[in-house]
Amino acid sequence: MQEDRCDVLIVGSGGAALRAAIAANEAQPELRVLVATKGTLGRSGVTATACSDRMAFHATLATTEPAEPEAWRYHADDIYRIGGYVSDGDLAEILARNAADRFADLDRWGVPFVRRADGTVDQFVTDGSKYARACYTGPYTANHIEAALVTQVQQRDIALREHTLVAELIPAARGNRVAGALVVDEQSGDVSVIHAKAVVLATGGAGQAYAVNVFPPECTGDGYAMAFRRGAELVNMEFIQIGLSSVATKLACSGSMMRALPRLVNSDGREFLPDYFPAGTSWGRIYTVLFAKGASWPVSYQEPSHVIDIAVYYELAAGRRVYLDYSANPMGLEPSELEERVLRWYNDAKSLDWVDPAIAGSPLRRLVAINPQVVRWLAERGIDLAAGDRVEIAPAIQHFQGGVKIRTRGDTTVDGLFAAGETAGGQHGANRPGGNALLDSQVFGKIAGESAATDAAATKRWPDISQTGRQEAIAWLQAFKGGPESLPATEARHTIQKIMSDIASVVRVRERLDEGLAKLDALADQGIRVDDKGLAYAVETANALTCGRLVVAAARERPESRGPHLMFARFGDLEPLPADEAWQRYIMLRRSGERIETIVRTPVPLSGA
């Protein structure tokens, strides 16, 4: 079996991984830093592929209102408060305090952030924030950041292994330490070992554990699963941002898509929204809530617009498909009945008047008036709204708020193991301000990379690999050869995705979560075997299964609603259970034999709180 050595192994190649690699190289230039990534550098992962209306990087700059010396503290407070008090306050402060410097790095490296005529950075308000802190380049902010980071990595002495799945972490012979990893070549299926003094996990979220998601195919939660199997603690895995998206294109149907007030119709051709509001609710109120969905795209208990997500979920659960129809106004829509804030937004933000037939006549006219770009974008992808095409939508998994529990150095509960970006947990709560995911990738990417390099430099020789651990890892891979009772990987993945989408999406009920976890546990016992998609795909499917079990194990323990976690007393109920102040705590997960152990802890508060 081929063996390789590096001082710092970076797993992944998105924004957090590349920032960690750059930081490790800058902190300790004499060390060998190796980036191991699935796919091709700069073309795989969320940072390289994601796009949205205006993708943001959240930062308090010198010119950001209220322009006070410690204005970043307002940002830290937003993170902790919007997060529902289930994140660590000191990590929120680190994010906010370091935001301006990380923005400066990206700006210096050529990310084309939009500026005003006077040269100051243009910023806007996002999800619940009091001040405008969201910096952007447009729909492709993440892609521009990825491209800049790729250039920086290529200019440095950083080693790279593409098309490489890091399949399992290998423990050291002594102590609670990681000493390397078992890796699989995606193309040949060959297995090799990488010895490492320190490892940074930055593999992104586990979107592929669900049938509908906005993640690229390679996002199967490998970092969560490997860390769990190696004994690290995870946190906040029940909190997953979920939003209504185009099934065909994965476009997040937020902002103007909802503010245009389309018809929501099911496959029977019926407008169903009134069925999910209390009897007697006025048309004006229903469509004002639909309008508000544009500014609250991820489902959240705190936002009244969660009724829209619940309605779509139940329609799908009943076997009916759901569409946004822009060809005609929804029934009962009268401008005079809309709340003033809707009319004011059209007037103030877009200089449009509802009495103008140019926009009053149909949702398509309104959408063309407020966002013609999205109409063209959809047409280029085969959805011609002008020709009467409808946009099929479903709740899509968008971002995992939790992950491998980190502390202030990006360190985990396993020595030598660090995490950053979406793989890490504790820095976000139930919700997060828009733009904080990209910020997080740069702040804790840098911190984790520096910490891993410092740790590796202090480790004079490579830790001896546990031969028992190595053999167990090899045996784990060999088990994917499977027996007749095991499921082919493709069938197993579809089964996992169906279970997770049914029981751990928008509507969660304790009884259904228990049943779903039992099914996932049974699938784990049955085993997964390699099919025509190869060994790497089978390992990824097993990782998605582990992640599904972790999400459900956490969700079933939280008997309240908070952020995107909507818990219901019974399936079919329209009102989720209320938030409970006693549950301003987070749920930790760790391995106990073959079981998932749950522990409830109190987060670290903000300083001065």
VEXDREN-2710 file (C-alpha; in Angstrom, 1 decimal):
% VEXDREN-2710
k/r/px/py/pz
1/MET/0.0/0.0/0.0
2/GLN/1.4/3.4/-1.0
3/GLU/2.3/5.8/1.8
4/ASP/2.8/9.6/1.9
5/ARG/3.7/12.1/4.5
6/CYS/2.9/15.7/5.3
7/ASP/3.0/17.9/8.3
8/VAL/-0.5/19.4/7.8
9/LEU/-3.2/17.6/5.9
10/ILE/-6.0/19.8/4.7
11/VAL/-9.2/17.8/3.7
12/GLY/-11.3/19.7/1.2
13/SER/-10.7/22.6/-1.3
14/GLY/-13.5/25.1/-0.6
15/GLY/-13.1/28.5/1.0
16/ALA/-12.3/27.2/4.5
17/ALA/-9.8/24.6/3.3
18/LEU/-7.9/26.8/1.0
19/ARG/-7.7/29.6/3.6
20/ALA/-6.4/27.0/6.1
21/ALA/-3.7/25.9/3.6
22/ILE/-2.6/29.5/3.0
23/ALA/-2.5/30.2/6.7
24/ALA/-0.6/27.0/7.5
25/ASN/2.0/27.8/4.8
26/GLU/2.4/31.4/6.0
27/ALA/2.7/30.4/9.6
28/GLN/5.3/27.6/9.1
29/PRO/6.8/27.8/5.6
30/GLU/9.1/24.9/6.3
31/LEU/6.3/22.5/6.7
32/ARG/4.8/20.3/4.0
33/VAL/1.1/21.3/3.7
34/LEU/-1.0/18.9/1.6
35/VAL/-4.5/19.7/0.3
36/ALA/-6.5/16.5/-0.5
37/THR/-9.7/17.1/-2.4
38/LYS/-12.4/15.2/-4.2
39/GLY/-12.8/16.5/-7.7
40/THR/-10.7/19.2/-9.2
41/LEU/-9.3/22.3/-7.4
42/GLY/-11.5/25.3/-8.0
43/ARG/-14.3/23.3/-9.6
44/SER/-15.7/21.2/-6.8
45/GLY/-17.4/22.1/-3.5
46/VAL/-19.9/24.7/-2.5
47/THR/-17.6/27.8/-2.6
48/ALA/-16.6/27.1/-6.2
49/THR/-20.1/26.4/-7.4
50/ALA/-22.8/28.2/-5.3
51/CYS/-24.7/31.2/-6.6
52/SER/-27.7/33.3/-5.4
53/ASP/-29.4/36.6/-5.9
54/ARG/-26.7/38.6/-4.0
55/MET/-24.3/36.3/-2.2
56/ALA/-22.8/38.1/0.8
57/PHE/-19.6/38.2/2.9
58/HIS/-20.6/39.7/6.3
59/ALA/-18.2/42.2/7.8
60/THR/-18.0/45.3/10.0
61/LEU/-15.6/47.6/8.2
62/ALA/-14.3/51.0/9.2
63/THR/-17.0/52.6/7.1
64/THR/-19.8/50.3/8.3
65/GLU/-22.5/51.9/10.3
66/PRO/-22.5/52.9/13.1
67/ALA/-18.8/53.5/12.4
68/GLU/-17.8/53.2/16.1
69/PRO/-14.4/51.9/17.3
70/GLU/-15.9/48.6/18.5
71/ALA/-18.9/48.3/16.1
72/TRP/-18.0/44.7/15.5
73/ARG/-19.6/44.0/18.9
74/TYR/-23.0/44.7/17.3
75/HIS/-22.2/42.0/14.8
76/ALA/-21.2/39.5/17.5
77/ASP/-24.4/40.2/19.3
78/ASP/-26.4/39.6/16.1
79/ILE/-24.7/36.2/15.7
80/TYR/-25.5/35.1/19.2
81/ARG/-29.0/36.6/19.3
82/ILE/-30.1/35.5/15.8
83/GLY/-28.6/32.1/16.5
84/GLY/-31.1/31.6/19.4
85/TYR/-28.5/31.6/22.1
86/VAL/-27.2/28.1/21.2
87/SER/-23.8/29.1/19.9
88/ASP/-20.6/30.0/21.8
89/GLY/-20.4/33.7/22.4
90/ASP/-16.6/33.8/22.3
91/LEU/-16.6/32.2/18.8
92/ALA/-19.2/34.8/17.7
93/GLU/-16.8/37.5/19.0
94/ILE/-13.9/36.0/17.1
95/LEU/-15.9/35.9/13.9
96/ALA/-17.0/39.5/14.2
97/ARG/-13.7/40.9/15.4
98/ASN/-11.7/39.3/12.6
99/ALA/-14.2/40.0/9.8
100/ALA/-12.6/43.3/8.6
101/ASP/-9.1/41.8/8.3
102/ARG/-10.3/38.7/6.4
103/PHE/-12.2/41.0/4.1
104/ALA/-9.0/43.0/3.5
105/ASP/-7.2/39.7/2.6
106/LEU/-9.8/38.9/-0.1
107/ASP/-9.9/42.5/-1.3
108/ARG/-6.1/42.5/-1.6
109/TRP/-6.2/39.2/-3.5
110/GLY/-8.5/40.6/-6.1
111/VAL/-12.0/39.7/-5.2
112/PRO/-14.1/42.4/-7.0
113/PHE/-16.3/43.6/-4.2
114/VAL/-18.9/46.2/-5.3
115/ARG/-18.0/49.8/-4.3
116/ARG/-19.9/53.0/-4.3
117/ALA/-18.9/56.1/-6.4
118/ASP/-16.8/57.4/-3.5
119/GLY/-14.8/54.1/-3.3
120/THR/-16.3/52.8/-0.1
121/VAL/-17.5/49.2/-0.1
122/ASP/-21.2/48.8/-0.8
123/GLN/-23.0/46.9/2.0
124/PHE/-26.6/45.9/2.6
125/VAL/-28.7/44.5/5.4
126/THR/-29.3/40.8/5.7
127/ASP/-31.4/38.4/7.9
128/GLY/-32.2/40.2/11.1
129/SER/-29.1/42.3/11.3
130/LYS/-29.6/45.9/12.4
131/TYR/-26.8/47.4/10.3
132/ALA/-25.7/47.0/6.6
133/ARG/-22.6/44.7/6.7
134/ALA/-23.1/42.4/3.7
135/CYS/-20.3/42.9/1.1
136/TYR/-20.8/41.3/-2.3
137/THR/-19.7/41.0/-5.9
138/GLY/-23.1/39.8/-7.1
139/PRO/-24.5/36.3/-7.6
140/TYR/-21.1/34.8/-7.7
141/THR/-19.4/36.2/-4.6
142/ALA/-18.4/32.7/-3.4
143/ASN/-17.0/31.8/-6.8
144/HIS/-14.9/34.9/-6.9
145/ILE/-13.6/34.2/-3.4
146/GLU/-12.7/30.6/-4.4
147/ALA/-10.9/31.8/-7.6
148/ALA/-8.8/34.2/-5.5
149/LEU/-7.9/31.6/-3.0
150/VAL/-7.0/29.1/-5.7
151/THR/-4.6/31.6/-7.2
152/GLN/-3.0/32.2/-3.8
153/VAL/-2.6/28.5/-3.2
154/GLN/-1.0/28.0/-6.6
155/GLN/1.5/30.7/-5.9
156/ARG/2.7/29.0/-2.7
157/ASP/4.6/25.8/-1.9
158/ILE/1.4/23.8/-1.1
159/ALA/1.0/20.2/-2.3
160/LEU/-2.2/19.0/-3.9
161/ARG/-3.9/15.7/-4.4
162/GLU/-7.0/15.9/-6.6
163/HIS/-9.7/13.3/-7.1
164/THR/-8.8/11.9/-3.6
165/LEU/-11.4/10.9/-1.0
166/VAL/-10.1/11.0/2.5
167/ALA/-12.0/8.0/3.7
168/GLU/-11.0/7.5/7.4
169/LEU/-8.9/9.1/10.0
170/ILE/-6.3/6.8/11.6
171/PRO/-5.4/7.3/15.4
172/ALA/-2.0/7.6/16.9
173/ALA/-0.6/4.6/18.8
174/ARG/-0.6/6.7/22.0
175/GLY/-3.0/9.3/23.3
176/ASN/-6.2/10.8/21.9
177/ARG/-4.6/11.9/18.7
178/VAL/-5.0/11.6/15.0
179/ALA/-1.9/10.4/13.1
180/GLY/-3.0/10.2/9.5
181/ALA/-5.7/9.1/7.1
182/LEU/-6.7/6.3/4.7
183/VAL/-7.5/7.7/1.3
184/VAL/-9.1/6.4/-1.9
185/ASP/-8.3/7.5/-5.4
186/GLU/-11.8/8.4/-6.9
187/GLN/-10.8/7.2/-10.4
188/SER/-8.9/4.0/-9.7
189/GLY/-10.2/3.0/-6.3
190/ASP/-6.7/2.5/-5.1
191/VAL/-6.2/2.9/-1.3
192/SER/-3.2/4.6/0.3
193/VAL/-2.1/6.1/3.7
194/ILE/-1.1/9.7/4.4
195/HIS/0.8/10.2/7.6
196/ALA/0.2/13.6/9.2
197/LYS/1.1/15.5/12.3
198/ALA/-2.1/17.6/12.1
199/VAL/-5.3/17.4/10.1
200/VAL/-7.8/20.1/9.2
201/LEU/-11.3/19.0/8.2
202/ALA/-13.0/21.4/5.8
203/THR/-15.2/19.1/3.7
204/GLY/-18.5/21.1/3.8
205/GLY/-22.0/20.0/4.7
206/ALA/-23.9/16.8/4.2
207/GLY/-26.5/18.0/1.6
208/GLN/-26.5/14.6/-0.2
209/ALA/-28.1/13.0/2.8
210/TYR/-31.4/14.6/1.5
211/ALA/-33.2/14.1/-1.7
212/VAL/-33.5/17.8/-2.5
213/ASN/-30.6/20.1/-1.7
214/VAL/-28.6/22.9/-3.3
215/PHE/-25.2/21.2/-2.7
216/PRO/-22.9/19.8/-5.3
217/PRO/-22.8/16.0/-5.6
218/GLU/-19.6/15.6/-3.6
219/CYS/-21.0/17.1/-0.3
220/THR/-21.8/14.0/1.7
221/GLY/-20.6/15.1/5.1
222/ASP/-17.3/13.2/5.1
223/GLY/-15.8/15.4/7.8
224/TYR/-18.7/15.0/10.2
225/ALA/-18.7/11.2/9.7
226/MET/-14.9/10.7/10.0
227/ALA/-14.7/12.9/13.1
228/PHE/-17.6/11.1/14.8
229/ARG/-16.0/7.7/14.1
230/ARG/-12.7/8.9/15.5
231/GLY/-14.4/10.1/18.7
232/ALA/-14.7/13.8/18.3
233/GLU/-17.8/15.6/19.6
234/LEU/-20.3/17.3/17.3
235/VAL/-22.8/20.0/18.1
236/ASN/-26.0/21.6/16.8
237/MET/-26.5/19.0/14.1
238/GLU/-30.3/19.4/14.2
239/PHE/-30.0/23.0/12.9
240/ILE/-30.0/22.9/9.1
241/GLN/-31.0/25.8/6.9
242/ILE/-33.8/24.7/4.6
243/GLY/-35.3/26.9/1.9
244/LEU/-37.8/26.6/-1.0
245/SER/-35.8/26.0/-4.2
246/SER/-36.2/25.2/-7.8
247/VAL/-36.1/21.4/-8.2
248/ALA/-34.7/21.6/-11.7
249/THR/-32.0/24.3/-11.2
250/LYS/-31.4/24.4/-7.4
251/LEU/-32.1/28.2/-7.5
252/ALA/-33.1/29.5/-4.1
253/CYS/-36.5/31.0/-4.7
254/SER/-36.1/33.9/-2.3
255/GLY/-36.1/37.7/-2.7
256/SER/-37.9/38.8/-5.8
257/MET/-39.2/35.3/-6.6
258/MET/-41.6/35.6/-3.6
259/ARG/-41.9/39.4/-3.6
260/ALA/-43.5/39.2/-7.1
261/LEU/-46.4/37.4/-5.4
262/PRO/-46.8/34.4/-7.7
263/ARG/-49.5/31.7/-7.5
264/LEU/-48.5/28.7/-5.4
265/VAL/-50.3/25.8/-7.1
266/ASN/-50.1/22.0/-6.7
267/SER/-50.1/19.4/-9.4
268/ASP/-53.9/19.3/-9.2
269/GLY/-53.8/23.0/-10.3
270/ARG/-55.2/24.2/-7.0
271/GLU/-54.0/27.2/-5.1
272/PHE/-53.4/25.7/-1.6
273/LEU/-52.0/28.5/0.6
274/PRO/-55.4/29.4/2.3
275/ASP/-55.7/25.9/3.6
276/TYR/-52.7/26.4/5.9
277/PHE/-53.7/29.8/7.4
278/PRO/-56.2/30.1/10.2
279/ALA/-59.8/30.2/9.0
280/GLY/-60.9/33.7/8.2
281/THR/-57.4/35.0/7.4
282/SER/-57.6/37.8/4.9
283/TRP/-56.1/37.6/1.4
284/GLY/-54.1/40.7/2.2
285/ARG/-52.5/39.0/5.2
286/ILE/-51.8/35.8/3.3
287/TYR/-50.0/37.6/0.5
288/THR/-48.1/39.9/2.9
289/VAL/-46.7/36.8/4.5
290/LEU/-45.8/35.4/1.1
291/PHE/-44.1/38.7/0.3
292/ALA/-42.2/38.4/3.6
293/LYS/-40.9/35.0/2.5
294/GLY/-38.6/36.9/0.1
295/ALA/-36.6/38.2/3.0
296/SER/-36.7/35.1/5.2
297/TRP/-35.8/32.3/2.8
298/PRO/-34.4/29.7/5.2
299/VAL/-37.3/28.4/7.2
300/SER/-37.2/29.7/10.8
301/TYR/-39.6/29.4/13.7
302/GLN/-39.0/33.0/14.5
303/GLU/-40.4/34.1/11.1
304/PRO/-44.2/34.0/10.5
305/SER/-43.4/33.0/6.9
306/HIS/-42.5/29.5/8.0
307/VAL/-46.2/28.7/7.3
308/ILE/-45.3/28.8/3.6
309/ASP/-42.6/26.1/4.1
310/ILE/-45.0/24.0/6.1
311/ALA/-47.7/24.2/3.4
312/VAL/-45.3/23.2/0.7
313/TYR/-44.0/20.3/2.8
314/TYR/-47.4/18.9/3.5
315/GLU/-48.5/19.2/-0.1
316/LEU/-45.4/17.1/-1.1
317/ALA/-46.0/14.7/1.7
318/ALA/-49.5/14.1/0.3
319/GLY/-48.0/13.2/-3.1
320/ARG/-48.7/16.5/-4.8
321/ARG/-46.0/18.5/-6.6
322/VAL/-45.8/22.2/-6.0
323/TYR/-45.1/25.1/-8.4
324/LEU/-44.6/28.8/-8.6
325/ASP/-46.8/30.1/-11.3
326/TYR/-46.1/33.7/-12.7
327/SER/-48.7/33.6/-15.5
328/ALA/-51.6/35.1/-13.5
329/ASN/-52.3/36.8/-10.2
330/PRO/-53.2/34.6/-7.3
331/MET/-56.8/34.4/-6.3
332/GLY/-58.0/37.2/-4.0
333/LEU/-55.1/39.5/-4.6
334/GLU/-56.1/43.1/-4.3
335/PRO/-53.5/45.8/-3.8
336/SER/-55.8/47.7/-1.5
337/GLU/-55.7/44.7/1.0
338/LEU/-51.9/44.4/1.1
339/GLU/-50.1/45.7/4.1
340/GLU/-48.5/49.1/3.7
341/ARG/-45.0/47.6/3.9
342/VAL/-45.5/45.7/0.7
343/LEU/-46.6/48.7/-1.3
344/ARG/-43.9/50.9/0.3
345/TRP/-41.1/48.4/-0.7
346/TYR/-42.2/48.5/-4.3
347/ASN/-42.3/52.3/-4.2
348/ASP/-39.2/53.0/-2.1
349/ALA/-36.9/50.2/-3.2
350/LYS/-38.0/49.9/-6.9
351/SER/-39.8/53.1/-7.7
352/LEU/-42.9/51.1/-8.8
353/ASP/-46.5/51.8/-8.0
354/TRP/-49.1/49.0/-7.7
355/VAL/-51.7/51.0/-9.5
356/ASP/-49.5/50.8/-12.6
357/PRO/-51.0/48.1/-14.9
358/ALA/-47.4/47.4/-16.0
359/ILE/-46.9/45.5/-12.7
360/ALA/-50.4/44.9/-11.3
361/GLY/-51.4/42.6/-14.2
362/SER/-49.4/39.5/-13.3
363/PRO/-46.5/38.2/-11.1
364/LEU/-44.4/37.9/-14.3
365/ARG/-44.7/41.6/-14.9
366/ARG/-43.7/42.3/-11.4
367/LEU/-40.7/39.9/-11.5
368/VAL/-39.5/41.4/-14.8
369/ALA/-39.8/44.9/-13.2
370/ILE/-37.9/44.1/-10.1
371/ASN/-35.4/41.3/-11.2
372/PRO/-35.2/40.7/-15.0
373/GLN/-31.9/38.9/-14.5
374/VAL/-33.6/35.9/-12.7
375/VAL/-36.1/35.6/-15.6
376/ARG/-33.3/35.4/-18.1
377/TRP/-31.3/33.0/-15.8
378/LEU/-34.2/30.6/-15.7
379/ALA/-34.9/30.9/-19.4
380/GLU/-31.3/30.0/-20.1
381/ARG/-31.9/26.8/-18.0
382/GLY/-35.0/25.7/-19.8
383/ILE/-37.7/27.4/-17.6
384/ASP/-39.4/30.1/-19.8
385/LEU/-41.7/32.1/-17.5
386/ALA/-42.8/34.3/-20.4
387/ALA/-44.1/31.2/-22.2
388/GLY/-46.1/30.1/-19.1
389/ASP/-43.6/27.6/-17.6
390/ARG/-43.9/27.1/-13.9
391/VAL/-41.1/26.7/-11.4
392/GLU/-41.3/23.4/-9.5
393/ILE/-40.2/23.9/-5.9
394/ALA/-39.4/21.9/-2.8
395/PRO/-37.7/22.5/0.6
396/ALA/-34.0/22.2/-0.1
397/ILE/-31.2/21.6/2.3
398/GLN/-28.9/24.6/2.1
399/HIS/-26.5/24.9/5.1
400/PHE/-25.6/22.9/8.1
401/GLN/-25.3/25.2/11.1
402/GLY/-23.6/22.7/13.4
403/GLY/-20.7/20.4/12.9
404/VAL/-17.6/19.1/14.6
405/LYS/-17.3/21.1/17.9
406/ILE/-14.5/23.6/17.8
407/ARG/-13.0/26.0/20.3
408/THR/-11.1/29.2/19.8
409/ARG/-8.2/27.7/17.9
410/GLY/-10.4/25.7/15.5
411/ASP/-9.4/22.7/17.7
412/THR/-11.7/19.7/18.3
413/THR/-11.9/17.2/21.2
414/VAL/-9.3/15.0/19.4
415/ASP/-5.6/16.2/19.5
416/GLY/-4.2/17.2/16.2
417/LEU/-7.6/17.4/14.6
418/PHE/-9.0/20.8/13.6
419/ALA/-12.1/21.9/11.7
420/ALA/-13.3/24.9/9.8
421/GLY/-16.1/26.2/7.6
422/GLU/-19.3/24.2/7.4
423/THR/-17.6/21.2/8.9
424/ALA/-17.1/23.0/12.2
425/GLY/-19.8/23.6/14.8
426/GLY/-20.3/26.0/17.7
427/GLN/-19.7/29.3/16.0
428/HIS/-23.3/29.4/14.5
429/GLY/-26.5/28.9/16.4
430/ALA/-29.9/27.9/15.1
431/ASN/-29.9/30.7/12.5
432/ARG/-27.1/33.0/11.3
433/PRO/-26.9/36.4/9.7
434/GLY/-26.8/36.1/5.9
435/GLY/-23.1/36.3/4.7
436/ASN/-21.7/34.7/7.9
437/ALA/-21.0/31.4/6.2
438/LEU/-18.4/32.9/3.8
439/LEU/-17.1/35.0/6.6
440/ASP/-16.7/31.9/8.8
441/SER/-14.8/30.1/6.1
442/GLN/-12.1/32.8/6.1
443/VAL/-11.9/33.6/9.8
444/PHE/-11.8/30.0/11.2
445/GLY/-10.1/28.7/8.0
446/LYS/-7.2/31.0/8.8
447/ILE/-7.3/30.2/12.6
448/ALA/-7.5/26.4/12.0
449/GLY/-4.7/26.5/9.5
450/GLU/-2.4/28.5/11.8
451/SER/-3.2/26.3/14.7
452/ALA/-2.6/23.1/12.8
453/ALA/0.7/24.4/11.6
454/THR/1.8/25.4/15.1
455/ASP/0.7/22.0/16.4
456/ALA/2.6/20.2/13.7
457/ALA/5.8/22.3/14.2
458/ALA/5.8/21.5/17.9
459/THR/5.5/17.8/17.0
460/LYS/9.1/16.9/16.1
461/ARG/8.4/13.5/14.6
462/TRP/5.4/12.0/13.0
463/PRO/3.2/10.2/15.6
464/ASP/3.3/6.5/15.3
465/ILE/0.1/5.2/13.7
466/SER/-1.9/2.8/15.7
467/GLN/-1.5/-0.5/13.9
468/THR/-4.8/-1.6/15.4
469/GLY/-6.5/1.6/14.2
470/ARG/-4.9/1.2/10.7
471/GLN/-6.2/-2.4/10.4
472/GLU/-9.7/-1.4/11.6
473/ALA/-9.7/1.4/9.0
474/ILE/-8.7/-1.0/6.2
475/ALA/-11.2/-3.6/7.4
476/TRP/-13.9/-0.9/7.3
477/LEU/-13.1/-0.2/3.7
478/GLN/-13.0/-3.9/2.8
479/ALA/-16.5/-4.3/4.3
480/PHE/-17.8/-2.4/1.3
481/LYS/-17.2/-5.5/-0.8
482/GLY/-20.3/-6.6/1.0
483/GLY/-22.4/-9.7/1.1
484/PRO/-25.7/-10.6/-0.4
485/GLU/-27.6/-9.0/2.4
486/SER/-26.0/-5.6/2.0
487/LEU/-27.5/-2.8/-0.2
488/PRO/-25.8/-1.5/-3.4
489/ALA/-24.6/2.0/-2.7
490/THR/-26.9/3.7/-5.1
491/GLU/-30.0/2.0/-3.7
492/ALA/-28.8/2.8/-0.1
493/ARG/-28.3/6.4/-0.9
494/HIS/-31.8/6.8/-2.3
495/THR/-33.2/5.1/0.8
496/ILE/-31.2/7.4/3.1
497/GLN/-32.4/10.5/1.2
498/LYS/-36.0/9.5/1.2
499/ILE/-36.0/8.8/5.0
500/MET/-34.3/12.1/5.8
501/SER/-36.5/14.1/3.5
502/ASP/-39.6/12.5/5.0
503/ILE/-38.8/12.9/8.7
504/ALA/-36.1/15.4/9.3
505/SER/-36.9/18.3/6.9
506/VAL/-39.4/21.1/7.6
507/VAL/-41.8/19.1/9.8
508/ARG/-40.3/17.1/12.6
509/VAL/-42.3/14.8/15.0
510/ARG/-40.6/12.8/17.8
511/GLU/-42.4/9.6/16.9
512/ARG/-41.5/9.8/13.2
513/LEU/-37.9/10.7/14.2
514/ASP/-37.7/7.6/16.4
515/GLU/-39.0/5.5/13.5
516/GLY/-36.6/7.1/11.0
517/LEU/-33.6/6.6/13.3
518/ALA/-34.5/2.9/13.7
519/LYS/-34.6/2.6/9.9
520/LEU/-31.2/4.3/9.5
521/ASP/-29.7/2.1/12.2
522/ALA/-31.1/-1.0/10.5
523/LEU/-29.5/0.2/7.2
524/ALA/-26.2/0.6/9.0
525/ASP/-26.4/-2.9/10.3
526/GLN/-27.4/-4.3/6.9
527/GLY/-24.3/-2.7/5.3
528/ILE/-23.6/-0.9/2.0
529/ARG/-21.6/-2.5/-0.8
530/VAL/-19.8/-1.1/-3.8
531/ASP/-21.8/-0.9/-7.1
532/ASP/-20.9/0.3/-10.5
533/LYS/-20.2/3.8/-9.1
534/GLY/-17.1/2.6/-7.3
535/LEU/-15.6/2.5/-3.8
536/ALA/-15.4/6.2/-3.2
537/TYR/-19.2/6.6/-3.9
538/ALA/-19.9/3.7/-1.5
539/VAL/-17.8/5.4/1.3
540/GLU/-19.6/8.7/0.7
541/THR/-22.9/7.0/1.0
542/ALA/-21.9/5.5/4.3
543/ASN/-20.8/8.9/5.4
544/ALA/-24.2/10.4/4.4
545/LEU/-25.9/7.6/6.4
546/THR/-23.8/8.5/9.5
547/CYS/-24.7/12.1/9.1
548/GLY/-28.4/11.3/8.8
549/ARG/-28.2/9.3/12.0
550/LEU/-26.5/12.3/13.7
551/VAL/-29.0/14.8/12.6
552/VAL/-32.0/12.7/13.7
553/ALA/-30.3/11.8/17.0
554/ALA/-30.0/15.5/17.8
555/ALA/-33.4/16.5/16.5
556/ARG/-35.3/13.9/18.5
557/GLU/-33.7/15.3/21.7
558/ARG/-34.9/18.9/21.2
559/PRO/-38.5/19.1/22.3
560/GLU/-39.1/22.7/21.1
561/SER/-38.9/24.7/17.9
562/ARG/-35.9/27.0/17.3
563/GLY/-34.6/28.4/14.1
564/PRO/-35.0/25.8/11.3
565/HIS/-35.8/23.1/13.8
566/LEU/-39.7/22.9/13.7
567/MET/-40.9/20.3/16.2
568/PHE/-44.6/19.3/16.1
569/ALA/-46.7/17.4/18.6
570/ARG/-48.3/15.4/15.8
571/PHE/-47.9/14.9/12.1
572/GLY/-50.5/17.1/10.3
573/ASP/-50.4/19.9/12.9
574/LEU/-50.0/23.3/11.3
575/GLU/-48.5/25.0/14.4
576/PRO/-45.0/23.9/15.6
577/LEU/-44.3/23.6/19.3
578/PRO/-43.2/26.9/20.9
579/ALA/-39.6/27.8/21.7
580/ASP/-38.6/27.0/25.3
581/GLU/-36.1/29.3/27.1
582/ALA/-34.9/26.4/29.1
583/TRP/-33.5/25.0/25.8
584/GLN/-31.1/27.8/25.2
585/ARG/-28.5/25.0/25.3
586/TYR/-26.9/22.9/22.7
587/ILE/-26.9/19.1/22.1
588/MET/-23.6/17.4/21.8
589/LEU/-23.1/14.1/20.1
590/ARG/-20.3/11.6/20.5
591/ARG/-19.6/8.0/19.7
592/SER/-20.2/5.4/22.5
593/GLY/-19.4/2.0/21.0
594/GLU/-21.7/1.8/18.1
595/ARG/-24.3/4.1/19.7
596/ILE/-24.7/7.9/19.4
597/GLU/-24.5/9.5/22.9
598/THR/-26.2/12.8/23.4
599/ILE/-25.2/15.4/26.0
600/VAL/-26.9/18.7/26.7
601/ARG/-24.6/21.6/27.6
602/THR/-24.8/25.3/28.2
603/PRO/-23.0/27.5/25.5
604/VAL/-20.3/30.0/26.3
605/PRO/-22.0/33.4/26.7
606/LEU/-20.9/36.6/25.1
607/SER/-18.4/38.6/27.1
608/GLY/-20.3/40.8/29.5
609/ALA/-23.6/38.9/28.9
END
